[in-house]
Amino acid sequence: MVYTIDPLRDARWEEFLARHESSSIFHTKPWLEAIRRTYGYEPVVYTTSPPSERLSNGVVLCRIKSWLTGRRMVSVPFSDHCEPLLDGPEAADAIAEALKAAVDSGKWKYVELRPASGLFEFGGAMKEPVSFLHILDLRPPADEILRRTHKTCVQQRIKRAEREGLDYESGTSERLLQAFYRLMVMTRRKHQLPPQPIQWFRNLAASMGESLQIRVAFKDGKEIASILTVRHKNVMVYKYGCSDPAFQNLSGTPFLFWKTILESKAAGLTSMDFGRSEADNPGLIAFKNRWDAKSSDLVYLRWSRDHAPAAAKGRSAGLVKQVFALLPDPLLRATGRILYRHVG
């Protein structure tokens, strides 16, 4: 039998995550709470563990009820991956059947899972296009990690940033958040996309406390690059990055990554999650590979009532991006505040 629980209220969920080796920041109550506060999505966990027993498995999703994009369940919105936390094939089959039945009943347009391992073959689930997950091993000495990076695109750029005398700050202050967000708007415009609302980042910081850090590189008091990272157990997760293209030659982004790696090692962390790269973004893939981050296939699974070809969806997205490219900054930010409530 499959049960559903509220991970924000059921104390068993956080205890379960603490002892499950495959749990990530995207499973946690702080991440789910920030999603709920910002976008109104309702988190739910499917499990075969009865209410009176300790949790032995669980698949966390968010219920998205949108007049624009339909009623969907996603595990989980705005994450790069969210492994189904299972304890055997019987639980996997039971939960998969329950999720498929939710779609077949007509209640949900689709249910999407975002496993990190690529090991799941749930019956009837369609495989979404392949992207890549990049993980850097932090266990070797710092000089060995640096030696394995690309000499021109990483090592020399770090030295360039040091020669330029870039200043570095990290924290969650409003000043750093504003600096990060100004750069985020620039970067999203470059990619013809609206930025997520600043309240999303405020809610993340409020929910996660010191595990979240906004890291900013400054030149003569002006922000030129920033990344947002989150720590979970022994993993440092890179989630967002942005920069001012006018100062790209100062190498602020490699400078921030190297600072993050050194701080992560000093804290005893064993790996750094560089996040997801889409297969059609060779520049981002190359950037992460140059740090010697090991890549693996990231294949999402979906039960769906919509079987539109991916190519057709891609053409529609391209037309929308052309519209975004024409919007002034205030309207682009306003579009993000509205749009991301529907596209998680």
MORAVEN-V857116 format. One record per residue. N is the residue number from 1. RES is the residue in three letters. SS is DSSP state (a for helix, b for strand, c for the rest). PHI is phi in radians with two decimals (* if undefined). BURIAL is b if it has 16 or more other ideal C-beta (glycine too) atoms within 10 Angstrom, else e. Layout:
n={N & N}
res={RES & RES}
ss={SS & SS}
phi={PHI & PHI}
burial={BURIAL & BURIAL}
This chain:
n={1 & 2 & 3 & 4 & 5 & 6 & 7 & 8 & 9 & 10 & 11 & 12 & 13 & 14 & 15 & 16 & 17 & 18 & 19 & 20 & 21 & 22 & 23 & 24 & 25 & 26 & 27 & 28 & 29 & 30 & 31 & 32 & 33 & 34 & 35 & 36 & 37 & 38 & 39 & 40 & 41 & 42 & 43 & 44 & 45 & 46 & 47 & 48 & 49 & 50 & 51 & 52 & 53 & 54 & 55 & 56 & 57 & 58 & 59 & 60 & 61 & 62 & 63 & 64 & 65 & 66 & 67 & 68 & 69 & 70 & 71 & 72 & 73 & 74 & 75 & 76 & 77 & 78 & 79 & 80 & 81 & 82 & 83 & 84 & 85 & 86 & 87 & 88 & 89 & 90 & 91 & 92 & 93 & 94 & 95 & 96 & 97 & 98 & 99 & 100 & 101 & 102 & 103 & 104 & 105 & 106 & 107 & 108 & 109 & 110 & 111 & 112 & 113 & 114 & 115 & 116 & 117 & 118 & 119 & 120 & 121 & 122 & 123 & 124 & 125 & 126 & 127 & 128 & 129 & 130 & 131 & 132 & 133 & 134 & 135 & 136 & 137 & 138 & 139 & 140 & 141 & 142 & 143 & 144 & 145 & 146 & 147 & 148 & 149 & 150 & 151 & 152 & 153 & 154 & 155 & 156 & 157 & 158 & 159 & 160 & 161 & 162 & 163 & 164 & 165 & 166 & 167 & 168 & 169 & 170 & 171 & 172 & 173 & 174 & 175 & 176 & 177 & 178 & 179 & 180 & 181 & 182 & 183 & 184 & 185 & 186 & 187 & 188 & 189 & 190 & 191 & 192 & 193 & 194 & 195 & 196 & 197 & 198 & 199 & 200 & 201 & 202 & 203 & 204 & 205 & 206 & 207 & 208 & 209 & 210 & 211 & 212 & 213 & 214 & 215 & 216 & 217 & 218 & 219 & 220 & 221 & 222 & 223 & 224 & 225 & 226 & 227 & 228 & 229 & 230 & 231 & 232 & 233 & 234 & 235 & 236 & 237 & 238 & 239 & 240 & 241 & 242 & 243 & 244 & 245 & 246 & 247 & 248 & 249 & 250 & 251 & 252 & 253 & 254 & 255 & 256 & 257 & 258 & 259 & 260 & 261 & 262 & 263 & 264 & 265 & 266 & 267 & 268 & 269 & 270 & 271 & 272 & 273 & 274 & 275 & 276 & 277 & 278 & 279 & 280 & 281 & 282 & 283 & 284 & 285 & 286 & 287 & 288 & 289 & 290 & 291 & 292 & 293 & 294 & 295 & 296 & 297 & 298 & 299 & 300 & 301 & 302 & 303 & 304 & 305 & 306 & 307 & 308 & 309 & 310 & 311 & 312 & 313 & 314 & 315 & 316 & 317 & 318 & 319 & 320 & 321 & 322 & 323 & 324 & 325 & 326 & 327 & 328 & 329 & 330 & 331 & 332 & 333 & 334 & 335 & 336 & 337 & 338 & 339 & 340 & 341 & 342 & 343 & 344}
res={MET & VAL & TYR & THR & ILE & ASP & PRO & LEU & ARG & ASP & ALA & ARG & TRP & GLU & GLU & PHE & LEU & ALA & ARG & HIS & GLU & SER & SER & SER & ILE & PHE & HIS & THR & LYS & PRO & TRP & LEU & GLU & ALA & ILE & ARG & ARG & THR & TYR & GLY & TYR & GLU & PRO & VAL & VAL & TYR & THR & THR & SER & PRO & PRO & SER & GLU & ARG & LEU & SER & ASN & GLY & VAL & VAL & LEU & CYS & ARG & ILE & LYS & SER & TRP & LEU & THR & GLY & ARG & ARG & MET & VAL & SER & VAL & PRO & PHE & SER & ASP & HIS & CYS & GLU & PRO & LEU & LEU & ASP & GLY & PRO & GLU & ALA & ALA & ASP & ALA & ILE & ALA & GLU & ALA & LEU & LYS & ALA & ALA & VAL & ASP & SER & GLY & LYS & TRP & LYS & TYR & VAL & GLU & LEU & ARG & PRO & ALA & SER & GLY & LEU & PHE & GLU & PHE & GLY & GLY & ALA & MET & LYS & GLU & PRO & VAL & SER & PHE & LEU & HIS & ILE & LEU & ASP & LEU & ARG & PRO & PRO & ALA & ASP & GLU & ILE & LEU & ARG & ARG & THR & HIS & LYS & THR & CYS & VAL & GLN & GLN & ARG & ILE & LYS & ARG & ALA & GLU & ARG & GLU & GLY & LEU & ASP & TYR & GLU & SER & GLY & THR & SER & GLU & ARG & LEU & LEU & GLN & ALA & PHE & TYR & ARG & LEU & MET & VAL & MET & THR & ARG & ARG & LYS & HIS & GLN & LEU & PRO & PRO & GLN & PRO & ILE & GLN & TRP & PHE & ARG & ASN & LEU & ALA & ALA & SER & MET & GLY & GLU & SER & LEU & GLN & ILE & ARG & VAL & ALA & PHE & LYS & ASP & GLY & LYS & GLU & ILE & ALA & SER & ILE & LEU & THR & VAL & ARG & HIS & LYS & ASN & VAL & MET & VAL & TYR & LYS & TYR & GLY & CYS & SER & ASP & PRO & ALA & PHE & GLN & ASN & LEU & SER & GLY & THR & PRO & PHE & LEU & PHE & TRP & LYS & THR & ILE & LEU & GLU & SER & LYS & ALA & ALA & GLY & LEU & THR & SER & MET & ASP & PHE & GLY & ARG & SER & GLU & ALA & ASP & ASN & PRO & GLY & LEU & ILE & ALA & PHE & LYS & ASN & ARG & TRP & ASP & ALA & LYS & SER & SER & ASP & LEU & VAL & TYR & LEU & ARG & TRP & SER & ARG & ASP & HIS & ALA & PRO & ALA & ALA & ALA & LYS & GLY & ARG & SER & ALA & GLY & LEU & VAL & LYS & GLN & VAL & PHE & ALA & LEU & LEU & PRO & ASP & PRO & LEU & LEU & ARG & ALA & THR & GLY & ARG & ILE & LEU & TYR & ARG & HIS & VAL & GLY}
ss={c & c & b & b & b & c & c & c & c & c & c & a & a & a & a & a & a & a & a & c & c & c & c & c & a & a & a & c & a & a & a & a & a & a & a & a & a & a & a & c & c & b & b & b & b & b & b & c & c & c & c & c & c & c & c & c & c & b & b & b & b & b & b & b & b & b & c & c & c & b & b & b & b & b & b & c & c & c & c & c & c & b & c & c & b & c & c & c & a & a & a & a & a & a & a & a & a & a & a & a & a & a & a & a & c & c & c & c & c & b & b & b & b & b & c & c & c & c & c & c & c & c & c & c & c & b & b & c & c & c & b & b & b & b & b & b & b & c & c & c & c & a & a & a & a & a & a & c & c & c & a & a & a & a & a & a & a & a & a & a & a & a & a & c & c & c & b & b & b & b & b & c & c & a & a & a & a & a & a & a & a & a & a & a & a & a & a & a & a & a & c & c & c & c & c & c & c & a & a & a & a & a & a & a & a & a & a & a & a & a & a & b & b & b & b & b & b & b & b & c & c & b & b & b & b & b & b & b & b & b & b & b & c & c & b & b & b & b & b & b & b & b & b & c & a & a & a & a & a & a & c & a & a & a & a & a & a & a & a & a & a & a & a & a & a & a & c & c & c & c & b & b & b & b & b & b & b & b & c & c & c & a & a & a & a & a & a & a & a & c & c & c & c & b & b & b & b & b & c & c & b & b & b & b & c & c & c & c & c & a & a & a & a & a & a & a & a & a & a & a & a & a & a & a & c & c & c & c & a & a & a & a & a & a & a & a & a & a & a & c & c & c & c & c}
phi={* & -1.87 & -2.01 & -2.12 & -2.34 & -1.65 & -1.21 & -1.41 & -2.03 & -1.49 & -1.12 & -1.15 & -1.15 & -1.14 & -1.12 & -1.11 & -1.11 & -1.10 & -1.82 & -1.66 & -1.18 & -1.71 & -1.23 & -2.30 & -1.04 & -1.34 & -1.51 & -1.36 & -1.03 & -1.03 & -1.13 & -1.16 & -1.16 & -1.13 & -1.10 & -1.11 & -1.17 & -1.47 & -2.02 & 1.39 & -1.24 & -1.75 & -1.36 & -2.61 & -2.06 & -1.67 & -2.61 & -1.69 & -1.42 & -1.08 & -1.01 & -1.53 & -1.99 & -1.13 & -1.18 & -2.05 & -2.83 & 3.12 & -2.09 & -1.66 & -2.40 & -2.11 & -1.50 & -1.95 & -2.04 & -2.16 & -1.26 & -1.59 & -2.00 & 1.62 & -1.62 & -2.41 & -2.16 & -2.28 & -2.06 & -2.17 & -1.03 & 1.09 & -1.80 & -1.46 & -2.81 & -2.73 & -1.09 & -1.08 & -1.68 & -2.06 & -2.16 & 2.71 & -1.14 & -1.15 & -1.13 & -1.03 & -1.14 & -1.15 & -1.22 & -1.05 & -1.13 & -1.15 & -1.21 & -1.09 & -1.12 & -1.12 & -1.33 & -1.06 & -1.24 & 1.58 & -1.26 & -2.18 & -1.17 & -2.80 & -2.16 & -2.12 & -1.94 & -2.17 & -1.17 & -1.59 & -1.48 & 1.25 & -1.65 & -1.59 & -2.25 & -1.16 & -1.06 & 1.44 & -1.44 & -1.43 & -1.59 & -1.40 & -0.95 & -1.27 & -2.20 & -2.28 & -1.94 & -2.09 & -2.21 & -1.81 & -1.37 & -1.68 & -1.31 & -1.15 & -1.03 & -1.02 & -1.15 & -1.25 & -1.04 & -1.14 & -1.07 & -1.39 & -1.38 & -1.17 & -1.09 & -1.39 & -1.49 & -2.14 & -1.06 & -1.21 & -1.26 & -1.09 & -1.10 & -1.09 & -1.07 & -1.17 & -1.13 & -1.28 & 1.21 & -1.11 & -1.64 & -2.26 & -2.39 & -2.45 & 2.72 & -2.33 & -1.17 & -1.09 & -1.11 & -1.21 & -1.09 & -1.14 & -1.10 & -1.01 & -1.26 & -1.05 & -1.22 & -1.10 & -1.08 & -1.03 & -1.19 & -1.14 & -1.07 & -0.98 & -1.62 & 1.03 & -2.38 & -1.34 & -1.36 & -1.15 & -1.10 & -1.06 & -1.13 & -1.05 & -1.26 & -1.10 & -1.19 & -1.05 & -1.08 & -1.16 & -1.32 & -1.70 & 1.07 & -1.26 & -1.22 & -1.74 & -2.34 & -1.70 & -1.93 & -2.24 & -1.77 & -2.05 & -2.17 & 0.94 & 1.46 & -1.86 & -1.20 & -2.16 & -2.77 & -2.71 & -2.34 & -2.00 & -2.17 & -2.36 & -1.70 & -2.47 & 0.92 & -1.82 & -2.13 & -1.72 & -1.90 & -1.46 & -1.98 & -2.35 & -2.49 & -2.78 & -2.80 & -1.61 & -1.07 & -1.19 & -2.05 & -1.05 & -1.18 & -1.49 & 1.11 & -1.13 & -1.21 & -1.02 & -1.02 & -1.21 & -1.10 & -1.18 & -1.03 & -1.13 & -1.08 & -1.11 & -1.17 & -1.15 & -1.12 & -1.09 & -1.49 & 1.47 & -1.31 & -1.91 & -2.69 & -2.20 & -1.49 & -1.44 & 1.49 & -1.63 & -2.24 & -1.23 & -1.10 & -1.64 & -2.12 & -1.11 & -1.13 & -1.19 & -1.06 & -1.11 & -1.02 & -1.26 & -1.11 & -1.21 & -1.59 & 1.19 & -1.31 & -1.41 & -1.78 & -2.46 & -1.16 & -2.15 & -2.05 & -1.47 & -2.05 & -2.54 & -1.69 & -2.54 & -1.68 & -1.89 & -2.01 & -1.12 & -1.05 & -1.04 & -1.10 & -1.16 & -1.10 & -1.10 & -1.12 & -1.10 & -1.09 & -1.11 & -1.16 & -1.12 & -1.12 & -1.11 & -1.18 & -1.00 & -1.10 & -1.63 & -1.39 & -1.19 & -0.93 & -1.03 & -1.28 & -1.12 & -1.14 & -1.12 & -1.08 & -1.08 & -1.05 & -1.48 & -1.09 & -1.26 & -1.29 & -2.03 & -2.12 & -1.08}
burial={e & b & e & e & b & e & b & e & e & b & e & b & b & e & e & b & b & e & e & b & e & e & b & b & b & b & b & b & b & b & b & b & b & b & b & b & b & b & b & e & b & e & b & b & b & b & b & b & b & e & e & e & e & e & b & e & b & b & b & b & b & b & e & b & e & b & e & e & e & e & e & b & b & b & b & b & b & b & b & b & b & b & b & b & b & b & e & e & e & e & b & b & e & b & b & b & e & b & b & b & e & b & b & e & e & e & e & b & b & b & b & b & b & b & b & b & e & e & e & b & e & b & e & e & b & e & e & b & e & e & b & b & b & b & b & b & e & b & e & e & e & e & e & e & b & b & e & e & b & b & e & e & e & b & b & e & b & b & e & b & b & e & e & b & e & b & e & e & b & b & e & b & e & e & e & b & b & e & b & b & b & e & b & b & b & b & b & b & b & e & e & b & b & b & b & b & b & b & e & b & b & b & b & b & b & e & b & b & e & e & b & b & b & b & b & b & b & b & b & e & e & e & b & b & b & b & b & b & b & b & b & b & e & e & b & b & b & b & b & b & b & b & b & b & e & e & b & e & e & b & b & b & b & b & b & b & b & b & b & b & b & e & b & b & b & e & e & e & b & e & b & b & b & b & b & b & b & e & e & e & e & e & e & b & b & e & b & b & b & b & b & b & b & e & e & e & e & b & b & b & b & b & b & b & e & e & e & e & e & e & e & e & e & e & e & e & e & e & e & e & e & e & e & b & e & e & e & e & e & e & e & b & b & e & b & b & b & e & b & b & b & e & e & b}
